[in-house]
Amino acid sequence: MKIHELLTAPERWTQGAYARTALGRPIAADDPAACQWCLVGAIAHCYLDNSIRYAVSNKIQYAIGQTVFGNSQPDSIVPWNDDRNRTHKQVLALVKKLNV
């Protein structure tokens, strides 16, 4: 499963925790009770192989760097995801554009 398939709706995305239960409790991204994921949690949930996870993380970091800095400087995923002004629509657009 790709991240854009996991985060199909706003209620499947979260901020401030890698993942959450249906009651909003923070939980590990790979816990079966998880039903919401931040971008980092979604990477961990969707890409179990460490080398693929690393490659996807780098791809996303560089894309965020393009958005934030206008160049290929990587930027951290967590602060970008957790920015109070960030929207699910922006996150979904990014992962769809990158096809991850």
N, CA, C and O atoms as a printed pandas DataFrame, in Angstrom:
     atom_number atom_name residue_name chain_id  residue_number  x_coord  y_coord  z_coord
0              1         N          MET        A               1    0.843   -1.178    0.000
1              2        CA          MET        A               1    0.000    0.000    0.000
2              3         C          MET        A               1    0.889    1.243    0.000
3              4         O          MET        A               1    1.913    1.296    0.680
4              5         N          LYS        A               2    0.474    2.227   -0.772
5              6        CA          LYS        A               2    1.194    3.491   -0.806
6              7         C          LYS        A               2    0.581    4.459    0.197
7              8         O          LYS        A               2   -0.561    4.293    0.624
8              9         N          ILE        A               3    1.364    5.478    0.565
9             10        CA          ILE        A               3    0.916    6.454    1.554
10            11         C          ILE        A               3   -0.348    7.162    1.078
11            12         O          ILE        A               3   -1.270    7.375    1.865
12            13         N          HIS        A               4   -0.401    7.525   -0.185
13            14        CA          HIS        A               4   -1.587    8.241   -0.664
14            15         C          HIS        A               4   -2.831    7.360   -0.621
15            16         O          HIS        A               4   -3.946    7.883   -0.602
16            17         N          GLU        A               5   -2.672    6.054   -0.604
17            18        CA          GLU        A               5   -3.808    5.144   -0.449
18            19         C          GLU        A               5   -4.217    5.019    1.020
19            20         O          GLU        A               5   -5.394    4.825    1.328
20            21         N          LEU        A               6   -3.252    5.129    1.913
21            22        CA          LEU        A               6   -3.530    5.051    3.348
22            23         C          LEU        A               6   -4.210    6.317    3.848
23            24         O          LEU        A               6   -5.164    6.250    4.623
24            25         N          LEU        A               7   -3.727    7.455    3.411
25            26        CA          LEU        A               7   -4.220    8.748    3.909
26            27         C          LEU        A               7   -5.297    9.337    2.994
27            28         O          LEU        A               7   -5.272   10.529    2.688
28            29         N          THR        A               8   -6.218    8.518    2.571
29            30        CA          THR        A               8   -7.226    8.929    1.596
30            31         C          THR        A               8   -8.165   10.022    2.087
31            32         O          THR        A               8   -8.661   10.811    1.284
32            33         N          ALA        A               9   -8.416   10.081    3.377
33            34        CA          ALA        A               9   -9.375   11.043    3.929
34            35         C          ALA        A               9   -8.743   11.787    5.101
35            36         O          ALA        A               9   -7.847   11.259    5.759
36            37         N          PRO        A              10   -9.201   13.000    5.363
37            38        CA          PRO        A              10   -8.632   13.793    6.458
38            39         C          PRO        A              10   -8.647   13.071    7.805
39            40         O          PRO        A              10   -7.739   13.259    8.615
40            41         N          GLU        A              11   -9.651   12.261    8.050
41            42        CA          GLU        A              11   -9.714   11.555    9.334
42            43         C          GLU        A              11   -8.705   10.417    9.454
43            44         O          GLU        A              11   -8.602    9.799   10.514
44            45         N          ARG        A              12   -7.967   10.132    8.400
45            46        CA          ARG        A              12   -6.921    9.099    8.454
46            47         C          ARG        A              12   -5.532    9.709    8.685
47            48         O          ARG        A              12   -4.544    8.984    8.803
48            49         N          TRP        A              13   -5.463   11.030    8.748
49            50        CA          TRP        A              13   -4.195   11.747    8.950
50            51         C          TRP        A              13   -4.208   12.385   10.332
51            52         O          TRP        A              13   -5.264   12.754   10.845
52            53         N          THR        A              14   -3.016   12.512   10.933
53            54        CA          THR        A              14   -2.918   13.156   12.240
54            55         C          THR        A              14   -1.657   13.990   12.322
55            56         O          THR        A              14   -0.779   13.919   11.463
56            57         N          GLN        A              15   -1.591   14.773   13.367
57            58        CA          GLN        A              15   -0.415   15.572   13.692
58            59         C          GLN        A              15   -0.076   15.326   15.153
59            60         O          GLN        A              15   -0.955   15.010   15.954
60            61         N          GLY        A              16    1.197   15.470   15.501
61            62        CA          GLY        A              16    1.620   15.374   16.895
62            63         C          GLY        A              16    1.824   13.976   17.419
63            64         O          GLY        A              16    2.146   13.813   18.596
64            65         N          ALA        A              17    1.652   12.972   16.610
65            66        CA          ALA        A              17    1.897   11.573   16.985
66            67         C          ALA        A              17    2.100   10.788   15.699
67            68         O          ALA        A              17    1.572   11.160   14.651
68            69         N          TYR        A              18    2.857    9.715   15.775
69            70        CA          TYR        A              18    3.072    8.899   14.575
70            71         C          TYR        A              18    1.782    8.230   14.119
71            72         O          TYR        A              18    1.544    8.060   12.923
72            73         N          ALA        A              19    0.950    7.853   15.095
73            74        CA          ALA        A              19   -0.342    7.234   14.779
74            75         C          ALA        A              19   -1.256    7.413   15.980
75            76         O          ALA        A              19   -0.811    7.732   17.083
76            77         N          ARG        A              20   -2.549    7.200   15.739
77            78        CA          ARG        A              20   -3.546    7.317   16.809
78            79         C          ARG        A              20   -4.608    6.229   16.659
79            80         O          ARG        A              20   -4.858    5.717   15.568
80            81         N          THR        A              21   -5.220    5.897   17.787
81            82        CA          THR        A              21   -6.352    4.974   17.784
82            83         C          THR        A              21   -7.613    5.739   17.395
83            84         O          THR        A              21   -7.576    6.953   17.192
84            85         N          ALA        A              22   -8.721    5.025   17.293
85            86        CA          ALA        A              22  -10.011    5.654   16.981
86            87         C          ALA        A              22  -10.412    6.661   18.050
87            88         O          ALA        A              22  -11.171    7.589   17.773
88            89         N          LEU        A              23   -9.909    6.486   19.271
89            90        CA          LEU        A              23  -10.209    7.416   20.362
90            91         C          LEU        A              23   -9.193    8.556   20.450
91            92         O          LEU        A              23   -9.278    9.394   21.347
92            93         N          GLY        A              24   -8.231    8.591   19.519
93            94        CA          GLY        A              24   -7.256    9.672   19.481
94            95         C          GLY        A              24   -6.021    9.460   20.333
95            96         O          GLY        A              24   -5.207   10.371   20.481
96            97         N          ARG        A              25   -5.869    8.263   20.900
97            98        CA          ARG        A              25   -4.700    7.973   21.745
98            99         C          ARG        A              25   -3.476    7.709   20.867
99           100         O          ARG        A              25   -3.556    6.919   19.926
100          101         N          PRO        A              26   -2.337    8.362   21.160
101          102        CA          PRO        A              26   -1.105    8.088   20.405
102          103         C          PRO        A              26   -0.720    6.617   20.528
103          104         O          PRO        A              26   -0.867    6.008   21.588
104          105         N          ILE        A              27   -0.228    6.063   19.435
105          106        CA          ILE        A              27    0.081    4.645   19.362
106          107         C          ILE        A              27    1.176    4.444   18.315
107          108         O          ILE        A              27    1.416    5.337   17.503
108          109         N          ALA        A              28    1.835    3.307   18.318
109          110        CA          ALA        A              28    2.872    2.999   17.327
110          111         C          ALA        A              28    2.235    2.877   15.939
111          112         O          ALA        A              28    1.105    2.410   15.800
112          113         N          ALA        A              29    2.967    3.299   14.933
113          114        CA          ALA        A              29    2.456    3.294   13.562
114          115         C          ALA        A              29    2.106    1.901   13.067
115          116         O          ALA        A              29    1.248    1.748   12.197
116          117         N          ASP        A              30    2.759    0.887   13.611
117          118        CA          ASP        A              30    2.493   -0.476   13.156
118          119         C          ASP        A              30    1.493   -1.220   14.039
119          120         O          ASP        A              30    1.251   -2.408   13.828
120          121         N          ASP        A              31    0.917   -0.548   15.011
121          122        CA          ASP        A              31   -0.068   -1.182   15.885
122          123         C          ASP        A              31   -1.356   -1.416   15.093
123          124         O          ASP        A              31   -1.814   -0.516   14.389
124          125         N          PRO        A              32   -1.942   -2.599   15.198
125          126        CA          PRO        A              32   -3.185   -2.883   14.468
126          127         C          PRO        A              32   -4.349   -1.957   14.837
127          128         O          PRO        A              32   -5.285   -1.808   14.052
128          129         N          ALA        A              33   -4.304   -1.342   16.003
129          130        CA          ALA        A              33   -5.372   -0.433   16.424
130          131         C          ALA        A              33   -5.242    0.959   15.814
131          132         O          ALA        A              33   -6.142    1.784   15.970
132          133         N          ALA        A              34   -4.143    1.232   15.125
133          134        CA          ALA        A              34   -3.939    2.549   14.514
134          135         C          ALA        A              34   -4.939    2.769   13.383
135          136         O          ALA        A              34   -5.190    1.879   12.571
136          137         N          CYS        A              35   -5.500    3.970   13.351
137          138        CA          CYS        A              35   -6.425    4.313   12.261
138          139         C          CYS        A              35   -6.148    5.708   11.714
139          140         O          CYS        A              35   -6.803    6.150   10.770
140          141         N          GLN        A              36   -5.172    6.405   12.311
141          142        CA          GLN        A              36   -4.706    7.702   11.822
142          143         C          GLN        A              36   -3.185    7.679   11.857
143          144         O          GLN        A              36   -2.588    7.105   12.769
144          145         N          TRP        A              37   -2.561    8.303   10.865
145          146        CA          TRP        A              37   -1.103    8.339   10.799
146          147         C          TRP        A              37   -0.629    9.716   10.375
147          148         O          TRP        A              37   -1.266   10.370    9.549
148          149         N          CYS        A              38    0.491   10.159   10.940
149          150        CA          CYS        A              38    1.162   11.336   10.416
150          151         C          CYS        A              38    1.975   10.859    9.214
151          152         O          CYS        A              38    1.974    9.667    8.907
152          153         N          LEU        A              39    2.651   11.749    8.546
153          154        CA          LEU        A              39    3.408   11.363    7.360
154          155         C          LEU        A              39    4.525   10.375    7.697
155          156         O          LEU        A              39    4.750    9.428    6.943
156          157         N          VAL        A              40    5.221   10.573    8.800
157          158        CA          VAL        A              40    6.288    9.639    9.194
158          159         C          VAL        A              40    5.694    8.288    9.577
159          160         O          VAL        A              40    6.218    7.242    9.193
160          161         N          GLY        A              41    4.606    8.315   10.329
161          162        CA          GLY        A              41    3.932    7.073   10.698
162          163         C          GLY        A              41    3.424    6.329    9.477
163          164         O          GLY        A              41    3.477    5.100    9.430
164          165         N          ALA        A              42    2.933    7.061    8.491
165          166        CA          ALA        A              42    2.448    6.445    7.254
166          167         C          ALA        A              42    3.592    5.797    6.481
167          168         O          ALA        A              42    3.417    4.731    5.891
168          169         N          ILE        A              43    4.753    6.430    6.482
169          170        CA          ILE        A              43    5.931    5.833    5.840
170          171         C          ILE        A              43    6.245    4.502    6.508
171          172         O          ILE        A              43    6.449    3.495    5.831
172          173         N          ALA        A              44    6.284    4.500    7.833
173          174        CA          ALA        A              44    6.596    3.275    8.585
174          175         C          ALA        A              44    5.537    2.202    8.361
175          176         O          ALA        A              44    5.862    1.020    8.254
176          177         N          HIS        A              45    4.287    2.605    8.290
177          178        CA          HIS        A              45    3.191    1.647    8.116
178          179         C          HIS        A              45    3.187    1.035    6.712
179          180         O          HIS        A              45    2.937   -0.160    6.553
180          181         N          CYS        A              46    3.462    1.845    5.712
181          182        CA          CYS        A              46    3.359    1.399    4.324
182          183         C          CYS        A              46    4.613    0.716    3.787
183          184         O          CYS        A              46    4.525   -0.129    2.896
184          185         N          TYR        A              47    5.759    1.070    4.311
185          186        CA          TYR        A              47    7.017    0.557    3.768
186          187         C          TYR        A              47    7.798   -0.156    4.868
187          188         O          TYR        A              47    8.528    0.472    5.634
188          189         N          LEU        A              48    7.635   -1.460    4.933
189          190        CA          LEU        A              48    8.236   -2.246    6.000
190          191         C          LEU        A              48    9.726   -2.495    5.776
191          192         O          LEU        A              48   10.483   -2.627    6.737
192          193         N          ASP        A              49   10.142   -2.560    4.533
193          194        CA          ASP        A              49   11.553   -2.775    4.223
194          195         C          ASP        A              49   12.324   -1.489    4.511
195          196         O          ASP        A              49   11.984   -0.424    3.995
196          197         N          ASN        A              50   13.370   -1.595    5.345
197          198        CA          ASN        A              50   14.125   -0.412    5.775
198          199         C          ASN        A              50   14.745    0.360    4.620
199          200         O          ASN        A              50   14.765    1.590    4.648
200          201         N          SER        A              51   15.249   -0.330    3.610
201          202        CA          SER        A              51   15.883    0.391    2.500
202          203         C          SER        A              51   14.842    1.164    1.690
203          204         O          SER        A              51   15.117    2.275    1.236
204          205         N          ILE        A              52   13.669    0.598    1.507
205          206        CA          ILE        A              52   12.604    1.306    0.797
206          207         C          ILE        A              52   12.096    2.462    1.650
207          208         O          ILE        A              52   11.860    3.559    1.143
208          209         N          ARG        A              53   11.931    2.215    2.939
209          210        CA          ARG        A              53   11.480    3.273    3.857
210          211         C          ARG        A              53   12.438    4.455    3.821
211          212         O          ARG        A              53   12.011    5.609    3.782
212          213         N          TYR        A              54   13.737    4.163    3.834
213          214        CA          TYR        A              54   14.760    5.207    3.790
214          215         C          TYR        A              54   14.666    5.994    2.478
215          216         O          TYR        A              54   14.743    7.222    2.484
216          217         N          ALA        A              55   14.502    5.291    1.361
217          218        CA          ALA        A              55   14.422    5.951    0.056
218          219         C          ALA        A              55   13.175    6.839   -0.037
219          220         O          ALA        A              55   13.242    7.955   -0.552
220          221         N          VAL        A              56   12.051    6.343    0.457
221          222        CA          VAL        A              56   10.810    7.119    0.436
222          223         C          VAL        A              56   10.944    8.351    1.333
223          224         O          VAL        A              56   10.525    9.446    0.955
224          225         N          SER        A              57   11.527    8.172    2.519
225          226        CA          SER        A              57   11.732    9.303    3.433
226          227         C          SER        A              57   12.590   10.377    2.774
227          228         O          SER        A              57   12.272   11.563    2.852
228          229         N          ASN        A              58   13.676    9.962    2.127
229          230        CA          ASN        A              58   14.550   10.925    1.448
230          231         C          ASN        A              58   13.818   11.649    0.326
231          232         O          ASN        A              58   13.969   12.859    0.159
232          233         N          LYS        A              59   13.032   10.913   -0.435
233          234        CA          LYS        A              59   12.270   11.509   -1.533
234          235         C          LYS        A              59   11.321   12.583   -1.002
235          236         O          LYS        A              59   11.206   13.664   -1.579
236          237         N          ILE        A              60   10.647   12.274    0.098
237          238        CA          ILE        A              60    9.715   13.226    0.700
238          239         C          ILE        A              60   10.460   14.423    1.280
239          240         O          ILE        A              60   10.029   15.564    1.112
240          241         N          GLN        A              61   11.584   14.168    1.965
241          242        CA          GLN        A              61   12.357   15.269    2.544
242          243         C          GLN        A              61   12.827   16.236    1.474
243          244         O          GLN        A              61   12.756   17.450    1.666
244          245         N          TYR        A              62   13.303   15.723    0.354
245          246        CA          TYR        A              62   13.766   16.607   -0.716
246          247         C          TYR        A              62   12.606   17.380   -1.343
247          248         O          TYR        A              62   12.758   18.547   -1.704
248          249         N          ALA        A              63   11.459   16.735   -1.469
249          250        CA          ALA        A              63   10.289   17.436   -2.010
250          251         C          ALA        A              63    9.850   18.550   -1.066
251          252         O          ALA        A              63    9.487   19.637   -1.516
252          253         N          ILE        A              64    9.880   18.291    0.228
253          254        CA          ILE        A              64    9.544   19.324    1.210
254          255         C          ILE        A              64   10.566   20.452    1.137
255          256         O          ILE        A              64   10.200   21.624    1.225
256          257         N          GLY        A              65   11.830   20.114    0.978
257          258        CA          GLY        A              65   12.876   21.121    0.828
258          259         C          GLY        A              65   12.625   22.012   -0.375
259          260         O          GLY        A              65   12.853   23.221   -0.316
260          261         N          GLN        A              66   12.154   21.419   -1.474
261          262        CA          GLN        A              66   11.803   22.195   -2.667
262          263         C          GLN        A              66   10.700   23.186   -2.334
263          264         O          GLN        A              66   10.757   24.346   -2.743
264          265         N          THR        A              67    9.705   22.734   -1.598
265          266        CA          THR        A              67    8.565   23.569   -1.239
266          267         C          THR        A              67    8.973   24.684   -0.289
267          268         O          THR        A              67    8.585   25.838   -0.473
268          269         N          VAL        A              68    9.759   24.337    0.732
269          270        CA          VAL        A              68   10.106   25.284    1.783
270          271         C          VAL        A              68   11.224   26.222    1.349
271          272         O          VAL        A              68   11.145   27.431    1.567
272          273         N          PHE        A              69   12.262   25.670    0.736
273          274        CA          PHE        A              69   13.453   26.452    0.428
274          275         C          PHE        A              69   13.605   26.806   -1.051
275          276         O          PHE        A              69   14.435   27.646   -1.400
276          277         N          GLY        A              70   12.823   26.186   -1.915
277          278        CA          GLY        A              70   12.934   26.446   -3.336
278          279         C          GLY        A              70   14.166   25.841   -3.963
279          280         O          GLY        A              70   14.561   26.232   -5.061
280          281         N          ASN        A              71   14.778   24.892   -3.282
281          282        CA          ASN        A              71   15.935   24.197   -3.841
282          283         C          ASN        A              71   15.924   22.750   -3.368
283          284         O          ASN        A              71   14.922   22.294   -2.816
284          285         N          SER        A              72   16.999   22.030   -3.569
285          286        CA          SER        A              72   17.023   20.610   -3.229
286          287         C          SER        A              72   17.515   20.345   -1.804
287          288         O          SER        A              72   17.892   19.218   -1.483
288          289         N          GLN        A              73   17.515   21.349   -0.965
289          290        CA          GLN        A              73   17.922   21.151    0.424
290          291         C          GLN        A              73   16.842   20.343    1.146
291          292         O          GLN        A              73   15.677   20.740    1.145
292          293         N          PRO        A              74   17.213   19.209    1.765
293          294        CA          PRO        A              74   16.195   18.424    2.451
294          295         C          PRO        A              74   15.678   19.143    3.688
295          296         O          PRO        A              74   16.382   19.960    4.281
296          297         N          ASP        A              75   14.471   18.841    4.065
297          298        CA          ASP        A              75   13.888   19.392    5.277
298          299         C          ASP        A              75   13.228   18.258    6.038
299          300         O          ASP        A              75   12.851   17.243    5.452
300          301         N          SER        A              76   13.092   18.431    7.330
301          302        CA          SER        A              76   12.545   17.382    8.175
302          303         C          SER        A              76   11.049   17.207    7.937
303          304         O          SER        A              76   10.314   18.183    7.786
304          305         N          ILE        A              77   10.617   15.969    7.908
305          306        CA          ILE        A              77    9.223   15.632    7.651
306          307         C          ILE        A              77    8.333   15.992    8.836
307          308         O          ILE        A              77    7.235   16.516    8.648
308          309         N          VAL        A              78    8.791   15.718   10.045
309          310        CA          VAL        A              78    7.944   15.906   11.234
310          311         C          VAL        A              78    7.480   17.354   11.396
311          312         O          VAL        A              78    6.276   17.577   11.526
312          313         N          PRO        A              79    8.371   18.346   11.397
313          314        CA          PRO        A              79    7.877   19.716   11.551
314          315         C          PRO        A              79    6.970   20.156   10.409
315          316         O          PRO        A              79    6.040   20.937   10.614
316          317         N          TRP        A              80    7.240   19.656    9.205
317          318        CA          TRP        A              80    6.387   19.995    8.070
318          319         C          TRP        A              80    4.988   19.426    8.278
319          320         O          TRP        A              80    3.998   20.139    8.111
320          321         N          ASN        A              81    4.900   18.151    8.639
321          322        CA          ASN        A              81    3.609   17.512    8.893
322          323         C          ASN        A              81    2.872   18.179   10.053
323          324         O          ASN        A              81    1.659   18.383    9.992
324          325         N          ASP        A              82    3.606   18.513   11.101
325          326        CA          ASP        A              82    2.984   19.016   12.330
326          327         C          ASP        A              82    2.757   20.532   12.356
327          328         O          ASP        A              82    2.253   21.066   13.343
328          329         N          ASP        A              83    3.124   21.213   11.287
329          330        CA          ASP        A              83    2.866   22.653   11.207
330          331         C          ASP        A              83    1.367   22.895   11.390
331          332         O          ASP        A              83    0.550   22.265   10.718
332          333         N          ARG        A              84    1.007   23.800   12.292
333          334        CA          ARG        A              84   -0.407   24.072   12.591
334          335         C          ARG        A              84   -1.215   24.490   11.364
335          336         O          ARG        A              84   -2.430   24.300   11.315
336          337         N          ASN        A              85   -0.535   25.054   10.383
337          338        CA          ASN        A              85   -1.224   25.506    9.173
338          339         C          ASN        A              85   -1.278   24.442    8.069
339          340         O          ASN        A              85   -1.873   24.657    7.013
340          341         N          ARG        A              86   -0.643   23.287    8.332
341          342        CA          ARG        A              86   -0.620   22.213    7.340
342          343         C          ARG        A              86   -2.003   21.580    7.248
343          344         O          ARG        A              86   -2.706   21.455    8.252
344          345         N          THR        A              87   -2.384   21.188    6.053
345          346        CA          THR        A              87   -3.673   20.538    5.858
346          347         C          THR        A              87   -3.494   19.135    5.283
347          348         O          THR        A              87   -2.470   18.810    4.682
348          349         N          HIS        A              88   -4.495   18.339    5.483
349          350        CA          HIS        A              88   -4.498   16.995    4.897
350          351         C          HIS        A              88   -4.371   17.100    3.377
351          352         O          HIS        A              88   -3.663   16.311    2.752
352          353         N          LYS        A              89   -5.047   18.061    2.800
353          354        CA          LYS        A              89   -5.010   18.253    1.350
354          355         C          LYS        A              89   -3.572   18.455    0.857
355          356         O          LYS        A              89   -3.191   17.912   -0.180
356          357         N          GLN        A              90   -2.779   19.229    1.590
357          358        CA          GLN        A              90   -1.378   19.466    1.207
358          359         C          GLN        A              90   -0.547   18.191    1.322
359          360         O          GLN        A              90    0.268   17.890    0.450
360          361         N          VAL        A              91   -0.759   17.452    2.397
361          362        CA          VAL        A              91   -0.020   16.199    2.603
362          363         C          VAL        A              91   -0.377   15.210    1.500
363          364         O          VAL        A              91    0.504   14.599    0.896
364          365         N          LEU        A              92   -1.654   15.058    1.245
365          366        CA          LEU        A              92   -2.096   14.115    0.224
366          367         C          LEU        A              92   -1.577   14.519   -1.161
367          368         O          LEU        A              92   -1.161   13.663   -1.941
368          369         N          ALA        A              93   -1.599   15.802   -1.463
369          370        CA          ALA        A              93   -1.088   16.269   -2.756
370          371         C          ALA        A              93    0.394   15.927   -2.912
371          372         O          ALA        A              93    0.828   15.509   -3.986
372          373         N          LEU        A              94    1.160   16.102   -1.851
373          374        CA          LEU        A              94    2.590   15.796   -1.913
374          375         C          LEU        A              94    2.829   14.317   -2.190
375          376         O          LEU        A              94    3.600   13.974   -3.087
376          377         N          VAL        A              95    2.182   13.441   -1.437
377          378        CA          VAL        A              95    2.446   11.999   -1.607
378          379         C          VAL        A              95    1.882   11.476   -2.928
379          380         O          VAL        A              95    2.418   10.530   -3.505
380          381         N          LYS        A              96    0.810   12.089   -3.401
381          382        CA          LYS        A              96    0.301   11.697   -4.728
382          383         C          LYS        A              96    1.278   12.132   -5.827
383          384         O          LYS        A              96    1.564   11.375   -6.755
384          385         N          LYS        A              97    1.776   13.349   -5.708
385          386        CA          LYS        A              97    2.735   13.867   -6.692
386          387         C          LYS        A              97    3.972   12.973   -6.764
387          388         O          LYS        A              97    4.508   12.712   -7.841
388          389         N          LEU        A              98    4.412   12.511   -5.591
389          390        CA          LEU        A              98    5.614   11.663   -5.528
390          391         C          LEU        A              98    5.309   10.192   -5.809
391          392         O          LEU        A              98    6.222    9.380   -5.961
392          393         N          ASN        A              99    4.026    9.858   -5.876
393          394        CA          ASN        A              99    3.565    8.490   -6.100
394          395         C          ASN        A              99    4.118    7.513   -5.054
395          396         O          ASN        A              99    4.607    6.427   -5.363
396          397         N          VAL        A             100    4.012    7.964   -3.806
397          398        CA          VAL        A             100    4.430    7.097   -2.691
398          399         C          VAL        A             100    3.235    6.828   -1.791
399          400         O          VAL        A             100    3.362    6.120   -0.792
